Amino acid sequence: MEGTCLQEKLNAHVNEKNAPIGGTSAGLAVLGEVVYTAQNFSVTSEQSLGNPYHTYISLANDFLDVPFLDEVVTDSRYNNPDRRGRHTVFMARMNKD
C-alpha cells in the first residue's frame, strides 16, 4: 500500500497530530520500521534460520514512519512457536541489511 492515501493519512496521524496508533495481527505487523510482507509465501523458523536470505523472506521498510518504533520489527501471534526463530532472523537482517 505504498504511495496510497491510507499510507499518507496514517503517517500524518502519527507524525503531525502526534496521535497514537495501534493494530492487531496484520495491523501490528506494519507498525515497525521493518515489515515482514510475506509476499513470497510464509517462511518458517526452520527455513529462515537455515538460510537468513531464503526466498520466502520478504522485508520492507517503506510503509509507515512511526518514530518510536524505529529499529523495531514486529511479528504477531507468538503463541505459534514457529514464529520466534524467524523473528530472530528478521531482526538480524534488519541490523545487517
Contacts in CASP RR format, 6 or more apart in sequence:
PFRMAT RR
TARGET T0000
AUTHOR 0000-0000-0000
METHOD contacts of the structure
MODEL  1
MEGTCLQEKLNAHVNEKNAPIGGTSAGLAVLGEVVYTAQNFSVTSEQSLG
NPYHTYISLANDFLDVPFLDEVVTDSRYNNPDRRGRHTVFMARMNKD
1 7 0 8 1.000
1 63 0 8 1.000
2 62 0 8 1.000
2 63 0 8 1.000
7 63 0 8 1.000
7 64 0 8 1.000
10 21 0 8 1.000
10 64 0 8 1.000
11 64 0 8 1.000
11 65 0 8 1.000
13 19 0 8 1.000
13 21 0 8 1.000
14 21 0 8 1.000
14 64 0 8 1.000
14 65 0 8 1.000
14 66 0 8 1.000
14 67 0 8 1.000
15 65 0 8 1.000
15 67 0 8 1.000
21 31 0 8 1.000
21 66 0 8 1.000
22 28 0 8 1.000
22 31 0 8 1.000
23 31 0 8 1.000
24 76 0 8 1.000
25 76 0 8 1.000
25 77 0 8 1.000
26 76 0 8 1.000
28 74 0 8 1.000
28 76 0 8 1.000
29 35 0 8 1.000
29 36 0 8 1.000
29 74 0 8 1.000
29 75 0 8 1.000
29 76 0 8 1.000
30 63 0 8 1.000
30 64 0 8 1.000
30 74 0 8 1.000
31 64 0 8 1.000
31 66 0 8 1.000
31 69 0 8 1.000
31 72 0 8 1.000
31 74 0 8 1.000
32 64 0 8 1.000
32 66 0 8 1.000
32 69 0 8 1.000
32 72 0 8 1.000
32 73 0 8 1.000
32 74 0 8 1.000
33 61 0 8 1.000
33 66 0 8 1.000
33 69 0 8 1.000
33 70 0 8 1.000
33 71 0 8 1.000
33 72 0 8 1.000
33 73 0 8 1.000
33 94 0 8 1.000
34 59 0 8 1.000
34 60 0 8 1.000
34 61 0 8 1.000
34 72 0 8 1.000
34 73 0 8 1.000
34 90 0 8 1.000
34 93 0 8 1.000
34 94 0 8 1.000
35 59 0 8 1.000
35 60 0 8 1.000
35 61 0 8 1.000
35 63 0 8 1.000
35 73 0 8 1.000
35 74 0 8 1.000
36 57 0 8 1.000
36 58 0 8 1.000
36 59 0 8 1.000
36 73 0 8 1.000
36 75 0 8 1.000
36 86 0 8 1.000
36 90 0 8 1.000
37 58 0 8 1.000
37 59 0 8 1.000
37 60 0 8 1.000
38 58 0 8 1.000
39 58 0 8 1.000
40 55 0 8 1.000
40 56 0 8 1.000
40 57 0 8 1.000
40 58 0 8 1.000
41 56 0 8 1.000
42 56 0 8 1.000
43 54 0 8 1.000
43 56 0 8 1.000
43 57 0 8 1.000
43 86 0 8 1.000
44 82 0 8 1.000
44 86 0 8 1.000
45 81 0 8 1.000
45 82 0 8 1.000
45 83 0 8 1.000
45 84 0 8 1.000
45 85 0 8 1.000
45 86 0 8 1.000
45 89 0 8 1.000
46 82 0 8 1.000
47 54 0 8 1.000
47 56 0 8 1.000
47 86 0 8 1.000
48 54 0 8 1.000
48 56 0 8 1.000
48 57 0 8 1.000
48 85 0 8 1.000
48 86 0 8 1.000
48 89 0 8 1.000
48 90 0 8 1.000
49 85 0 8 1.000
49 86 0 8 1.000
49 88 0 8 1.000
49 89 0 8 1.000
52 89 0 8 1.000
52 92 0 8 1.000
52 93 0 8 1.000
53 93 0 8 1.000
57 86 0 8 1.000
57 89 0 8 1.000
57 90 0 8 1.000
57 93 0 8 1.000
59 73 0 8 1.000
59 90 0 8 1.000
59 93 0 8 1.000
59 94 0 8 1.000
59 97 0 8 1.000
71 94 0 8 1.000
73 87 0 8 1.000
73 90 0 8 1.000
73 91 0 8 1.000
73 94 0 8 1.000
75 83 0 8 1.000
75 86 0 8 1.000
75 87 0 8 1.000
75 90 0 8 1.000
76 83 0 8 1.000
77 83 0 8 1.000
78 84 0 8 1.000
END
